[in-house]
Amino acid sequence: MAENSVFLPSLTSISKNKPADLSMTYKVSNPSKLSLTEKSSATINEDMQTVIHYIDQYYPTKIPIPFRGNSLNLTSDKAYFIICSVEGRLAVINRLTKECINDVQLPGGGLYTTALYKNSEYVLTGGKEGIIRKFKLSTFEEVEQLKGHTDKISEVMFSPDETVLYSGSDDGTVRTWDLVNKSESVIIYTHSSRMLSMDLSIDGEYLVTGGADKLVKVYNTERKEVEAVLNGPTHSVWCVKLTKSKSMIAAGDNDACAYIWEFGTWKLLHKLQGHEKRVANIDFLRND
């Protein structure tokens, strides 16, 4: 680029309605002798307004509110956060600069869960309409729909090898989707009320879910059976977590309590109190 140039870098098209090339260059050959006439000043002002328009519309630095975030994912290169919202929008945030790269309204209404697929080439979304939608992350072009649930989708999660997708819904079902053979989804088990939370062991052997029925269920994906049903919570279970070593399971409920069970014996080890409202997320600082 020549010296004394003002340059707006070309932006990768991340919305299917966005122009493919937004590059613009303004060059000043000799700034010390530059004399702005009324016409040239108006022209520069018009061009800069065009630049500002493109920046505001296609390269926002902040997420417009209201934006009630529901799900957070990090791309495989750890460069971007992907966030979905109750308003049905998907935002892409630069992890280092914290700038909003894009904020797109997607079809289908409110979004509750997202999952990245194929080295973050695709993003899957689930939400209010009960349909899982697959989008190409670079353009937000919709490429596939997975239909089977009859109510809001709370969670979607991939097996470690990305050949199976697990999903849970307010219809109470926990389903698997064969992504290789593209067969219809299979209901592997149910909760008697809404399924609200899900976690999968890092080796893919165990799936853990929590529901509005106040239960935590542990499913063995190899034997294809529910291995344990854990009691203790007095209200809806909004989050579950399995340790990496598969030694403990944690859950949080709507009664502001957290619970920890020993894996295998299924003994309730701790009931933790202190929060004033629903425990919406839970994790372990160490493997155990």
Number of C-alpha atoms within 10 A of each C-alpha: 8 11 9 12 12 13 14 14 11 11 16 13 17 22 19 13 11 15 13 13 11 16 11 14 11 14 13 13 12 9 9 7 8 9 9 10 9 8 9 11 12 12 12 13 12 12 14 14 12 13 17 13 12 16 15 12 12 22 17 16 17 15 15 9 7 9 16 15 18 16 19 14 18 18 18 13 8 11 13 21 19 22 23 29 22 19 18 22 20 23 21 24 23 17 15 10 10 13 16 20 19 21 24 15 16 19 12 17 17 21 29 23 25 26 22 22 19 10 10 16 13 19 22 21 26 29 27 18 16 23 19 23 20 22 20 19 19 15 15 20 16 17 10 12 13 16 12 16 22 14 18 24 28 26 26 26 22 19 18 14 9 13 13 17 17 22 25 32 28 23 19 24 24 24 20 22 20 15 14 9 8 11 10 14 19 14 17 15 16 19 23 13 17 24 31 24 27 27 22 24 17 15 12 16 16 21 23 24 27 30 28 22 18 22 24 28 20 24 21 15 16 9 10 12 13 17 15 16 14 17 15 17 22 15 18 23 30 24 26 28 25 28 20 16 13 18 15 22 27 24 29 27 27 20 17 18 21 26 20 21 21 15 18 12 10 17 13 17 13 13 15 12 11 8 11 10 11 18 18 16 14 16 14 13 7 8 12 12
